[in-house]
Each structure stands twice: as C-alpha cells, then as structure tokens.
Amino acid sequence: MTKIEEKTIHAALRSDFTAFCYKAISTLHPEIGVLPSWHIEAIAHHLMQLGKTDTRRLIINLPPRQLKSTILTAWAAYLMGHNPALRIIVACYNDSLTRKQHRDFRKVLESSWYRKAFPQMAGKPIKDTETEYVTAQQGYRFATSVSGTLTGRGADILIVDDPIKADNAFSEVERNNVNEWAVGTLFSRLDDPAKGIIVVAMQRLHQNDLSGFLLAKPGYEGMIIPSIAPKDELPFALGEGRFHRRQENETIQPNRLSHGQLMQIREEMGSIIFSAQHQQQPVPEEGLIFKAEYFKDGFLANAFPPMEEIVISWDTGSKTGSHNDYSVATVWGIRGKFNYLLHVQRERLEYPMLEHRINQLAVRYKACTVLIEDAALGTALIQSLHKYAKFNVIGIKPKDDKIIRARIASAAFEAGKVMTPTEALWKADYLAEMLGFPNTKYDDQVDSTTQYLLWRNSRYEIPVVGPYFEIRSDVGYR
C-alpha cells in the first residue's frame, strides 16, 4: 500500500463513521471479518444524526449477537477522535460487561490505524484504567455499572448498553431499580440537558424494561429492528440517500441466520422469550382487559382433540394495500363448553385473494360456519360467498364499541372456557395484542376473537347484556 493510498483510507475512516465502524468490527472480531449488513449501516447513520436533528434521545432495540455493543464502542471512539475533549459515560448491567466493553474501546484507540486516522489521539492519555480513559484534552470515556456512583461526573453523551440482565428482567424490583437509577442518577449527569445526547441500546426483555419505560415518555425516538420482519417495514435510512426496506418475514441477516434457524431458536427458547428478545415485542405479564392468567394452555397445536364443530371468525381489513389493516381469521373448535383456538391467520390481502383464503381456510379445517364482520370489504365478501359457499356464512354487525365487546368476551376467558395451544408460531403475537389491548397499534386479532365469542354467547347462552351485534337474516344458516 502506498502512502497516498494509506492516507486516503485514513481520511475515509475520519469522514465516514460507517467505514470506521466496519474497521472497528474487524479489529475487535477478526474471527468474523467484515460482513456488510444493512442494520449496521442503519444504526451508524442514526447515531451520527443525533444532535444534527431535533433527536437527542435514541432507543435502539436489536436482537442478541448483532454487534450492538461493538457499534456503540466504535461510535464513542470515533467521536473522541474528532473531539478529544468530549466526555462520555457508558453504563452496563454489571462490572464484568462494563470492563469488557471498555477493554474493547481501548483496543480500538491503541490500534495503529486509529492513531493514524486521528493523530491528535496518539499521545499518552492522562489516565488509562479498566474503567476510565482520559485524554490530554481532559475528555474521557468513563464506564460504570448500573447503580454505580457518579458523584462529580458530568457528560456530553450518555450510553446505556444492556442495562438489565435477562434473568432479572421479570423482577419488578430489579426493573424499577434500573429505571429509577437511569432517570434519577445517570441522566442527571448531562452537563447540558438541552444539547446532551442519550442512547439506550438493548434487546427487549419486558414491557416495562428501560426501553419500554422511556418510550412511554415524550422526547425518545425508537429504532426497533426485530430478527424477522413481522410485516413490510418502512425503509431504514443508511445515509447518502440509501435506504433498506425489509419485506414481511425477511430476517435481519439472511446470510448469517436464516428463517429456519431462527425458528429453531424460537422452539428452543419458547415463543414468549423469542417475541421479546428477537422480535422486540415483549408480551405483557398482565393484560388490561384480557389477563395473562386467562390463557389456558390445553393442547398441542398439531394434535388437538376431535371437535364437535369448527367455526372461523374473520375480521377483514377496511381497505386493501400493504400499509392498511390486516385481515385476521381465528379458527375455533367447539367441544362441550370449551372453545379451542386452533389457528390464527393474519395477512394483508387484496380482495380476490382474501376471498380465496376464506375458502381455503374453511376447507382446510372443515369449518361448518364462517363469521365475517358485515362492514367495508366484509359486506362484499358475504354477498359473494353466499352464492356458492358450502359452509354457513354469517354476517356480523357489531353494535357496541370494541372495548365493551372485549370486556364482555373476556368473561369466557376468565371462566376457563377458552383453550390455547401450548406452542404455535402465531401465539406470541396473539398474546401481545390481546394482553396489550386497547393500547396496541393493531386490534384485528382482538376483534376476530370477540366476534366469535359473542356470537357463541348469543347462540348457546342467555346474554348478560345485549344484544352485542345483529346477525344478517339473509346470510344465516342454510
């Protein structure tokens, strides 16, 4: 390599944090080398935008083993290379992780390429310990564990990387300790709260972990990257006018971790933990209307007992298109007084394919009855299906609002009359929506569920309150 080429490379490392980040990754993880990935570039771009826009508080939620800590270590080194007087405090959940990440930071600073890219950092530091690096310009990176003392410390940038251990996330005491320490102690260390920057990076572990706690407050922007895209995602900016957009079911790094491998991980760790740590969608421990204790695990999804009747309840999207509501079908088996939730189908479908899917699902489960909400697309579907369907098509017109219907339907869950499978690919998403309702972005699965339960209630029992809906006489049993 000529001196001109070397200078060009060092100039690129100074001017482009993404390039710098890849170089730091190859230094800290030579065993994996440099494997370009859109998520690394997206995070790098978002970090470098902090302070340049109105955003100064960023929450990054990323699955395990995706180089989150290395990216943040590289970011701190890059910023100090440009401004050796910068003061940075980094907090992790324990001393061991804190020291490990600080060693990585020092390794980057001590590398020959870094010293050539940032010659102002080549001098001997004033202090260089396992938790603190102080530059000749009085800037520093100070590493601490959560609940550590910070008396007398001030910072321009605060980084919180994995603030709570996964095993402790289900302890309310531990979560509260972390959240209170972060807000009451760490965040008060910003020298200029109006200009200071806070970054919290972690995998989701619980609805009220530090990410959930902060995202519920104004001023925090979330950057959420699940292992598997649950839907067609909005584009992630990568910088220089470049964007990356994942399609539904696309994995974060297909060349490193395939969909099949992730499903194996899901099977090993269980759907609830996978939903939190990999999908960044923790399932609530306690619901607002539908309580966690209501959901009874009663059967294997692929080996359910014989049913007296199969009923499918459809809540169809109000409009078609990739950004509109989902169409959701819940498949129910009736066995005595019990209602078995056999399957949940959740898709965005254009009208012709939606009608095809209704027929397909009915045939697959040998359903004798299909419930469809009589509104928007549902009305046209009812009219079309009634002409040829070999199953009963019942149009449902809800009368009360969603919350009232949900409260009435929750009685069946509370009474233990609803059984769910022990494991199913759709279960974590279903529980997250049911337990989070009415404070969820989508409520299609709730609507489909309540539609079925209220229909069954009106058919088999004397309603407590009612009527909840009216059944179209022209599309009833035949």
Sequence and secondary structure as in RCSB ss.txt:
>XXXX:A:sequence
MTKIEEKTIHAALRSDFTAFCYKAISTLHPEIGVLPSWHIEAIAHHLMQLGKTDTRRLIINLPPRQLKSTILTAW
AAYLMGHNPALRIIVACYNDSLTRKQHRDFRKVLESSWYRKAFPQMAGKPIKDTETEYVTAQQGYRFATSVSGTL
TGRGADILIVDDPIKADNAFSEVERNNVNEWAVGTLFSRLDDPAKGIIVVAMQRLHQNDLSGFLLAKPGYEGMII
PSIAPKDELPFALGEGRFHRRQENETIQPNRLSHGQLMQIREEMGSIIFSAQHQQQPVPEEGLIFKAEYFKDGFL
ANAFPPMEEIVISWDTGSKTGSHNDYSVATVWGIRGKFNYLLHVQRERLEYPMLEHRINQLAVRYKACTVLIEDA
ALGTALIQSLHKYAKFNVIGIKPKDDKIIRARIASAAFEAGKVMTPTEALWKADYLAEMLGFPNTKYDDQVDSTT
QYLLWRNSRYEIPVVGPYFEIRSDVGYR
>XXXX:A:secstr
  HHHHHHHHHHHHH HHHHHHHHHHHH TTT     HHHHHHHHHHHHTTTSS  EEEEE  TTSSHHHHHHHH
HHHHHHH TT EEEEEESSHHHHHHHHHHHHHHHHSHHHHHH GGG S  SEE SSEEE TTS EEEEEETT   
TT  BSEEEEES S GGGTT HHHHHHHHHHIIIIIGGGBSSTTT EEEEEE   STTSHHHHHHTSTT EEEE 
 SB SS    EEEETTEEE   TT BS TTTS HHHHHHHHHHH HHHHHHHTTS    SS SSS GGG EEEE 
TTS    SEEEEEEE  SS STTS  EEEEEEEEETTEEEEEEEEEE   HHHHHHHHHHHHHHHT SEEEEESS
THHHHHHHHHTTT SSEEEEEEE S HHHHHHHHHHHHHTT EEEES  TTHHHHHHHHHHTTSSS  HHHHHHH
HHHHHHHHHHS  SS   EEE GGGS  
